[in-house]
Amino acid sequence: MRARSFFAAAIVLAAAAVFATGAGAQPSPEQLAAQLKQIGQAQQDLDHRLDELAKAIDDVAWFQRVGDVAVVDKWRIAGAPDANPANPTAPGATNPVRFYVYTFVPRDRKPGEKLPMLILPHGGVHADFTTYHAHIIRELMAQGYVVVAPDYRGSTGYGRDFYELIDYGGREVDDIHATREWALENFDFVDPARVGLIGWSHGGLIVLMEAFAHPKEYACVFAGVPVSDLVARMGYLGKSYEDLYSAPYHIGKTVHQDIAEYKRRSPVWSADKLAVPLLIHTNTNDEDVNVIEVEHLIQALKAAGKTFEYKIYQDAPGGHSFDRMDTPLARQARREVYEFLAHYLTPPRRLP
């Protein structure tokens, strides 16, 4: 979530002033702890409200950034039920989770033409699909792809309740499959035999897990700097990162308390399930997904006897974002991705 340290400091300082100058007896340690908890809750609520505002602004920006080349829309669809309902027997506890999906269709689509489709889930433990991807969408429109980008459960910009539906490496992957099914039901111009997956970072984990779960439904998959091994990741990123996963509304346990659950959510431990053409990109100076994670995945795929493609970039400028920037190297890296996708999805055009 986007940091709001200024607002947090202001709230805490204001509260401290009240405690210091207020009339009457000083609060007990228990009262002080309760008041500080309320302040923290108010800060989190403010964070979510600001995320909703940022999302609304960015949604408008999509039309300005890519509206000349794409028909842009946003839809609300349904996925699997909540993985961890607070009260499993409450009315509606087993209802499907509702989430939003962005769609981008080339404006120059010819009537009756069948087009390939790419499903592009965003990265981040908690993040959302934003105009950060605008240049990539423009490049994909130029090739004639339909792009579908879900803001799966746990995404930011939709309030606290949706944020706390996160099921990292679990039912959020089911949301990707629900996105595929919905798109094929609603877009008769998409060729169901030419559907691919593309994602970076946590989005890379998601597309790998989806391809492992439904290999016959995808023609190919690209995973860029993919989160690959949550067990290793908890070891080198530290407590603040671990706290995201062990929160009560998430996994609810640390990796030390339930290592099997973290393995279940990690692509490296499902490498034997690969049955889809795969390309992996990683970078040796990635400051987020350490190359050791992706190397472990590559080794596991080789040990399982799988045929796939990969490239390890050596200290490419940009670190974790090296191939999503506006640099000659980034554009060349994306061209390699597009050539791989085109081999299996045969889009109407190639980039010049």
C-alpha distance (Angstrom), angle and dihedral (degrees) to the residues before:
residue distance angle dihedral
M1 . . .
R2 3.78 . .
A3 3.82 111.0 .
R4 3.78 119.6 -115.5
S5 3.81 100.7 -175.3
F6 3.81 92.0 152.9
F7 3.79 92.8 58.6
A8 3.80 92.1 42.9
A9 3.80 92.1 51.9
A10 3.80 91.5 47.2
I11 3.79 92.9 52.2
V12 3.80 93.9 46.4
L13 3.79 93.0 46.9
A14 3.79 91.8 48.6
A15 3.78 90.6 50.6
A16 3.79 91.6 48.2
A17 3.79 89.9 52.5
V18 3.79 90.5 53.0
F19 3.79 91.5 50.4
A20 3.80 92.2 47.8
T21 3.80 98.6 46.8
G22 3.77 104.2 26.9
A23 3.79 119.5 118.4
G24 3.76 122.9 -112.2
A25 3.78 132.2 28.0
Q26 3.77 121.4 -13.5
P27 3.82 113.3 -103.8
S28 3.78 118.2 -99.6
P29 3.82 119.3 -112.7
E30 3.80 88.5 -102.5
Q31 3.81 92.4 51.3
L32 3.79 90.9 46.4
A33 3.80 91.1 50.9
A34 3.81 90.7 50.2
Q35 3.79 92.0 48.8
L36 3.80 92.0 49.0
K37 3.80 89.2 49.7
Q38 3.81 89.4 53.8
I39 3.79 90.0 50.5
G40 3.80 90.7 51.4
Q41 3.80 90.3 49.1
A42 3.80 90.9 50.8
Q43 3.81 90.2 50.6
Q44 3.80 91.9 51.7
D45 3.80 90.9 48.2
L46 3.79 89.4 51.4
D47 3.82 90.5 50.4
H48 3.79 90.9 54.4
R49 3.79 92.9 47.5
L50 3.80 90.9 51.2
D51 3.81 89.7 48.7
E52 3.80 89.0 54.2
L53 3.79 90.0 51.6
A54 3.80 92.1 48.5
K55 3.80 89.8 49.8
A56 3.81 92.6 51.5
I57 3.81 91.3 50.8
D58 3.78 93.3 46.9
D59 3.80 91.9 49.1
V60 3.79 89.1 60.0
A61 3.81 90.1 47.6
W62 3.81 91.3 59.2
F63 3.79 91.2 70.3
Q64 3.78 92.0 50.0
R65 3.80 94.6 45.4
V66 3.81 101.4 45.8
G67 3.83 106.6 3.9
D68 3.79 92.2 106.8
V69 3.81 92.4 62.5
A70 3.81 103.4 25.5
V71 3.78 139.7 47.3
V72 3.80 98.6 -128.2
D73 3.78 123.7 -157.5
K74 3.79 140.9 157.6
W75 3.78 123.8 -146.0
R76 3.80 136.9 -175.2
I77 3.78 115.1 -133.5
A78 3.81 138.7 164.5
G79 3.79 131.5 -108.9
A80 3.79 135.7 172.0
P81 3.83 121.8 -38.9
D82 3.80 122.6 -88.9
A83 3.80 110.0 -70.0
N84 3.82 93.7 -142.1
P85 3.82 112.3 24.0
A86 3.80 114.0 -172.1
N87 3.82 89.5 -132.4
P88 3.83 112.3 20.7
T89 3.81 92.0 -168.3
A90 3.82 96.7 49.9
P91 3.82 118.1 112.0
G92 3.80 109.0 -85.1
A93 3.81 94.5 12.4
T94 3.80 90.9 126.8
N95 3.80 96.0 43.0
P96 3.81 116.7 123.1
V97 3.79 116.1 -93.6
R98 3.80 111.2 -110.1
F99 3.79 118.4 -138.6
Y100 3.80 139.8 163.5
V101 3.78 129.1 -104.2
Y102 3.81 128.2 -164.5
T103 3.79 118.4 -146.4
F104 3.78 128.5 -163.3
V105 3.81 119.5 -170.5
P106 3.83 122.1 -178.5
R107 3.80 109.9 -105.1
D108 3.78 90.9 -142.0
R109 3.82 94.0 58.1
K110 3.78 110.0 143.5
P111 3.83 118.2 -127.3
G112 3.79 110.7 -96.0
E113 3.80 93.6 10.2
K114 3.80 116.9 138.0
L115 3.79 112.6 -138.0
P116 3.81 134.1 -163.9
M117 3.80 117.9 -114.5
L118 3.80 132.3 -143.4
I119 3.79 122.9 -160.6
L120 3.81 109.5 -149.4
P121 3.83 116.8 -172.2
H122 3.81 115.3 -170.7
G123 3.80 124.0 -118.5
G124 3.79 130.7 -120.3
V125 3.80 133.8 85.1
H126 3.81 84.6 -106.1
A127 3.81 113.8 6.0
D128 3.80 139.4 111.0
F129 3.79 143.0 -130.8
T130 3.80 106.9 -85.2
T131 3.80 141.2 163.9
Y132 3.80 86.4 -85.3
H133 3.83 79.9 94.3
A134 3.82 95.3 49.2
H135 3.81 96.2 108.2
I136 3.80 90.9 47.8
I137 3.80 91.0 50.2
R138 3.81 89.9 50.7
E139 3.80 90.8 51.7
L140 3.80 91.6 49.1
M141 3.81 91.8 48.0
A142 3.81 88.9 52.5
Q143 3.81 87.9 58.7
G144 3.79 94.8 47.4
Y145 3.81 102.3 -109.2
V146 3.77 125.3 148.1
V147 3.82 106.0 -134.5
V148 3.79 123.9 -156.6
A149 3.81 117.6 -171.3
P150 3.82 118.8 -175.3
D151 3.79 125.9 -157.0
Y152 3.79 90.0 -147.1
R153 3.82 124.8 -164.0
G154 3.78 113.4 -57.0
S155 3.81 94.3 32.3
T156 3.79 118.5 139.5
G157 3.78 124.8 -115.6
Y158 3.80 97.8 55.2
G159 3.79 103.3 79.5
R160 3.78 137.6 -94.3
D161 3.81 97.5 -65.4
F162 3.81 93.7 56.1
Y163 3.81 91.3 42.4
E164 3.80 90.0 56.1
L165 3.81 92.7 52.3
I166 3.81 88.1 77.8
D167 3.79 115.1 138.4
Y168 3.80 102.0 176.0
G169 3.78 111.1 -150.5
G170 3.81 89.4 -3.9
R171 3.78 129.9 71.7
E172 3.79 92.4 -5.1
V173 3.82 83.2 72.5
D174 3.80 87.8 53.8
D175 3.82 86.8 55.7
I176 3.80 88.5 59.4
H177 3.78 90.5 53.6
A178 3.80 90.5 47.6
T179 3.81 87.3 52.4
R180 3.80 90.9 54.8
E181 3.80 92.7 48.9
W182 3.80 92.7 46.9
A183 3.81 93.6 48.7
L184 3.80 93.6 50.4
E185 3.80 90.5 48.6
N186 3.80 93.3 50.8
F187 3.82 105.0 33.5
D188 3.79 110.1 59.6
F189 3.80 89.8 179.1
V190 3.83 92.5 67.5
D191 3.80 116.2 96.1
P192 3.85 106.0 -132.3
A193 3.81 90.2 -153.5
R194 3.82 91.5 58.6
V195 3.80 104.2 56.8
G196 3.79 119.3 131.4
L197 3.79 138.2 -179.8
I198 3.80 126.1 -131.5
G199 3.79 128.7 175.7
W200 3.78 144.9 145.9
S201 3.82 131.4 -142.1
H202 3.82 108.5 -21.8
G203 3.80 86.0 1.4
G204 3.80 85.2 58.7
L205 3.80 90.0 55.6
I206 3.79 90.2 49.5
V207 3.80 95.7 51.4
L208 3.80 90.9 47.2
M209 3.81 92.4 51.2
E210 3.81 91.3 46.0
A211 3.81 91.7 49.8
F212 3.80 90.5 48.7
A213 3.81 90.8 50.7
H214 3.83 97.9 44.6
P215 3.81 108.7 21.9
K216 3.80 96.2 157.9
E217 3.79 93.1 57.5
Y218 3.82 98.5 60.3
A219 3.78 131.8 63.0
C220 3.83 95.1 -157.0
V221 3.79 144.9 -19.4
F222 3.80 135.1 -142.9
A223 3.82 119.3 -160.6
G224 3.81 115.8 -171.5
V225 3.83 118.9 -162.9
P226 3.82 86.9 -24.5
V227 3.77 124.1 -162.9
S228 3.80 97.5 -117.4
D229 3.80 112.0 164.4
L230 3.80 119.4 33.3
V231 3.79 92.0 -176.8
A232 3.80 91.8 60.0
R233 3.79 91.1 38.5
M234 3.79 93.4 58.3
G235 3.78 88.3 53.1
Y236 3.79 98.4 56.4
L237 3.83 103.0 32.2
G238 3.79 98.9 55.1
K239 3.78 140.5 -142.4
S240 3.81 100.6 -43.0
Y241 3.80 89.8 58.0
E242 3.80 92.1 43.4
D243 3.81 89.4 52.9
L244 3.82 90.4 62.1
Y245 3.80 90.3 61.5
S246 3.79 99.9 37.7
A247 3.83 92.8 52.2
P248 3.83 111.8 125.0
Y249 3.83 92.5 -113.0
H250 3.81 92.2 51.1
I251 3.82 128.4 43.8
G252 3.80 88.5 -35.1
K253 3.80 94.0 -150.2
T254 3.78 136.1 73.0
V255 3.78 120.5 -115.6
H256 3.80 88.1 -105.7
Q257 3.80 90.1 57.0
D258 3.83 96.1 46.7
I259 3.78 113.6 12.4
A260 3.81 92.0 163.0
E261 3.80 91.5 62.2
Y262 3.81 92.1 52.3
K263 3.80 90.2 48.7
R264 3.81 90.0 51.1
R265 3.81 89.9 57.5
S266 3.83 95.0 47.3
P267 3.83 122.4 91.3
V268 3.79 93.3 -145.4
W269 3.81 90.6 68.6
S270 3.82 92.1 52.7
A271 3.81 97.5 46.8
D272 3.80 91.1 119.5
K273 3.83 89.0 66.9
L274 3.81 95.4 64.9
A275 3.81 110.7 123.9
V276 3.82 101.0 146.6
P277 3.83 128.8 83.6
L278 3.80 105.2 -92.9
L279 3.80 137.1 -167.1
I280 3.82 121.1 -170.6
H281 3.81 126.7 -168.6
T282 3.80 124.5 -171.3
N283 3.79 138.2 162.2
T284 3.81 129.5 -137.6
N285 3.83 94.0 -137.8
D286 3.81 96.6 47.7
E287 3.79 105.7 145.3
D288 3.82 93.8 -164.2
V289 3.81 110.4 35.5
N290 3.79 101.6 32.6
V291 3.79 112.1 -138.0
I292 3.81 88.8 -121.0
E293 3.82 89.0 73.6
V294 3.78 93.7 54.2
E295 3.80 92.5 41.9
H296 3.80 87.4 55.7
L297 3.80 89.7 52.6
I298 3.81 91.8 48.6
Q299 3.81 90.8 49.8
A300 3.81 91.4 48.5
L301 3.81 92.2 50.8
K302 3.80 90.9 49.4
A303 3.81 91.5 47.5
A304 3.82 88.6 52.3
G305 3.81 89.6 53.7
K306 3.80 94.3 -115.8
T307 3.79 124.9 160.0
F308 3.79 112.6 -134.6
E309 3.80 142.7 131.0
Y310 3.77 128.8 -113.2
K311 3.78 142.5 166.2
I312 3.79 128.5 -161.5
Y313 3.79 110.4 -156.2
Q314 3.79 115.1 -148.6
D315 3.83 113.1 -127.8
A316 3.80 92.7 -38.2
P317 3.83 111.2 -171.3
G318 3.79 110.8 -102.1
G319 3.79 98.2 42.6
H320 3.80 109.7 -148.1
S321 3.83 92.3 9.7
F322 3.81 96.4 42.5
D323 3.81 96.1 125.4
R324 3.81 98.8 38.5
M325 3.79 98.3 60.1
D326 3.81 131.8 92.3
T327 3.80 98.1 -102.1
P328 3.81 131.6 113.9
L329 3.82 91.1 -109.9
A330 3.80 92.9 49.1
R331 3.79 92.1 48.9
Q332 3.80 90.7 48.8
A333 3.80 91.0 49.6
R334 3.81 90.5 51.0
R335 3.78 89.9 48.0
E336 3.81 88.2 57.5
V337 3.80 88.2 52.0
Y338 3.81 91.9 48.7
E339 3.79 92.3 49.2
F340 3.80 89.8 52.9
L341 3.81 92.5 48.5
A342 3.80 92.7 45.5
H343 3.79 91.4 55.1
Y344 3.80 90.3 64.0
L345 3.82 103.3 25.4
T346 3.85 101.5 39.3
P347 3.82 99.3 -149.5
P348 3.83 117.4 -159.3
R349 3.81 92.5 -107.4
R350 3.79 142.8 20.7
L351 3.78 126.6 -140.4
P352 3.83 112.2 -94.0
